[in-house]
Amino acid sequence: MSDSKYQLERVSGAPVSNEEILSDLRRAAELAGTTVVTQKLYSEFGRYNPSTALRRFGTWNNAVVAAGLQIANEINLTDERLFENIMLLWEHFGRQPRRAELAKPPSVISQSAYLRRFDSWTDALTQFVAYANAKDTRPPGPVEISKGHKTGRDVSLRLRFRVMKRDNFSCRACGASPALEPGLTLHVDHIVAWSLGGETLDENLQTLCEPCNLGKSNVL
Ligand SMILES: [Zn+2]
């Protein structure tokens, strides 16, 4: 088991560097199996007193951000950011993400942020799907129009979701899916390459796994 309790009592006069504090925050996160480190969790897993981090970094959240970790109660998160994180998880698991999965990487936003914004996790997922199914309003830029395109090259979050959902989050070439092969990366690919005049529309997009997509290149 953890021996951290014994290390709380440091030799007096041995100052802790900021880097030591930050690396211990990351260590505590890893030990706890989460990227959301609250003061409460840190007092359980950390080597130092949370007040040390508070003093050094001004606020607890400053220390957490400096350590590259998640803020549990980050406020003013836009819906877009909340939805991006849902999409990240959906792609990672190759299926609808579960509430408990918010607490672990690759999630970067905690459950509490969703529960502040939505009635429940189910409600958050419902709103996300409604958002993804709404019409894209982004017009093509002047550069794209000058190249004869009606659409921009980038695939928006909602289009990415729609294409992957239609393809069951699996590769259209070989059938592989992160649901069966954890860690597999999926790409959304232009069937007719954008550089060859293909548009960024549902019908010209397909889901490919990374190995299939990298083997494809622009040669049709
Ligand atoms: Zn494939």
Residues whose N, C-alpha, C, O or C-beta is under 5 A from the ligand:
A	BS01	ZN	C171 A173 C174 G175 A176 C209 C212
